[in-house]
Each structure stands twice: as C-alpha cells, then as structure tokens.
Amino acid sequence: MNPGTSGSSAPTLLSVSTKNHHMIIRLDAVAIGPREATIMATEVTRALEHAVKGKSLVIDLSRTVSLSSMGLGLCVDIRNRAVDSGMRPILTGMNVQLADLFGMMRVDRLFTIASSAAELERYLL
C-alpha cells in the first residue's frame, strides 16, 4: 500500500507496508524539514485511515540522515496516533546522530527502540 499514489499530486516521501499484522512506515526522505514533515503527516493520516490496525507501528528511519524539529514532531505525532489506535510504537534504522537527537530530547522514552534488524524481527513475531 502506498498512500501517495491514489491520484495525489504531492510527492510520496514514505512507504507503508505490513508484516505479521504490524504496520511499517518507512520515511524515505534523507532530510526531514518543515516541508517534508507536512507532506508526510498528510500521507500518514491517509495511511492510518485506510489501514488495518496491527499490533505495532514501526517507524523506519534507515533512509533518513537528519530531522528538523518538525521532523521530530512528526515522529511523536505518528507515535501518538499508534498509541491511540492500540499499537506499540517502534523506532528502527536510526543512525548515531538521530539516536543522539532522540536521546537528547528525551523522545526515545516514548518508543521501543529496535537497534538492529534482528531485534526488530523479534518485536515483529
């Protein structure tokens, strides 16, 4: 499922998939600033409205190098929507700089962090 392809003229900056009843949102932008965060928020809203709710919602940051404050806010917003839907929020794919940012802002406490692919697989069983 790719919410940006349903007749929308806005660029698609994320992809949504499911695995074992877990929703995975991969943020495809290298840098997430105000423009990207706004577009992504709309895409996430659309994806969550049309998706079958799962056990967890994974935010995959493996393609992202930097986040502005709005990008960080986007991750928190996605997390809040997951919790409201009864899903466990999981972050994965963070580079050292993103991990430091999430830790420094104490946002890491809001998520389950999967530091490796093997750890993520355990969470998605």
Secondary structure, 3 states (H helix, E strand, C coil): CCHHHCCCCCCCCEEEEEECCEEEEEECCCEECHHHHHHHHHHHHHHHHHCCCCCEEEEECCCCCEECHHHHHHHHHHHHHHHHCCCEEEEECCCHHHHHHHHHCCHHHHCEEECCHHHHHHHCC
